[in-house]
Every structure is written in C-alpha cells, then in structure tokens.
Amino acid sequence: MPSGFAKTPEPPYYAVIFTSTQTDDRRGYEAMAEAMMTLAHEQPGCLGAESARGADGLGITVSYFRDEDAVHAWKQHARHLGAQTLGKERWYAHYELRVAKVERAYSGPQGR
C-alpha cells in the first residue's frame, strides 16, 4: 500500500468526506489537524484516513469507519466537538460533510 493511503478492509464500511476551504486565520490549525487525525485513528471502528490540501486552500479528508455507530461516536467525541467549534468560528470559510456507505472498492497498480 503506497504511503498516504488508508488500509481498508473489504466493503462494506463507511466514508466520512470532509471538504473545506480555509479562512486567512490559520493560527493553530495544523496542530489541531494533526491532533484530530491521531485521535480519530485511536477511536474504535476507525479504519484510517486520507487527507490532502491544495495551494488554493481547498482540502479534502476522507475518514473510514467500520459502521454507522463508529461514525456517530467520532462525531460526538468531546475533543472533536471542540475542534469542530474552532473550525466553524475560525478556520473554515466553507465546508461540506458527506457520509457514504462504501459498497465496492478497487485499487490499481503500484510503481507505474
């Protein structure tokens, strides 16, 4: 598995897709993003995550979870709730969050 890709099991599982644009105020953002990624990976049912942010500030993070209960537990985690509040108040100009059930998954060749 190439670096940066989440190692997920055979479907079904769930994907939480968070797409955002940032404000100019990025104080504390990187530290919080790293802390939330670490915390998410520690949660029961979290299968991994993939994240990228372009120079234009558009970012996409996809987190994978075993089931809907695990997705809900992550949404309600106290430290995650605090990060969500800061994101809404300070870091995000706009965001979209989508939750999807993954029913099929494929991968392609490595090293090409």
Beta strands, then each sheet from edge to edge (+ up, - down):
strand 1: 13-22
strand 2: 46-53
strand 3: 59-65
strand 4: 92-102
sheet 1: 2+ 3- 1+ 4-
end
